[in-house]
Amino acid sequence: MNSFDYVVVSIDGDYANLRRTDVEGDGLKLVARALLPDTIAEGTKLHYEFMEYSIVE
């Protein structure tokens, strides 16, 4: 199973724009906030693995 690292770039209503930090590129991924931890804010670092997002301390 693949795992990826993201940072929350912006939050727009029920969605958040995530940018991968483990590869180069400026593409954003739009993700429903219902799939993300409740306490996210802009700048929060996330780890995605096994179809779950978790906050990286």
N, C-alpha and C positions, 0 to 999 in steps of 0.2 A: 504494500500500500504506500502511496506517495504521501509526503508531508511537505508543507510549504509555510513560509513565514511572510506575514503581511504587516502593514501599518495602516491605520485608519486615516485616510486623507481628508475626508469630509463626511458629514452626516446630513442627509436631505430627507426629512420626514421619516418614513418607514424603511429607508434604504441607507446603506453606507457604501462609500467608494473606498476600496482597498487597493493598495499598491504592494506588489511583491517586493520583498527586500533581499531575497536570496538569489535574484537574477537581475541583470541590467534590463532596462526598458521603462517606458513611461506609460504603459497601458494600465488602465484601472479596471477593477472587477466590481461590478455592482452586486451587492448582497443584501437580501432582506434582513432587517435588524432582528427579526424573530429568530433567525439562525445564529445570531451572535450573542455573546454574554451581555447581560443587562447593563453593566457598568462601563461600557465602552465610551470613549470620547475621542475627539480628534487627537491624533498622535499615539493612541493606544497601539501597542505591539501585540499581534495575534499569531498563534501557531495553529495550523490546520492539519489534522491527522485523523484518520478513521471517520471521516464525515462529520467532525466536530471542530469548532473553533474554541480555543482557550487563550486567556490572556497570559502574555509572557511578562514576568516581573522584571 
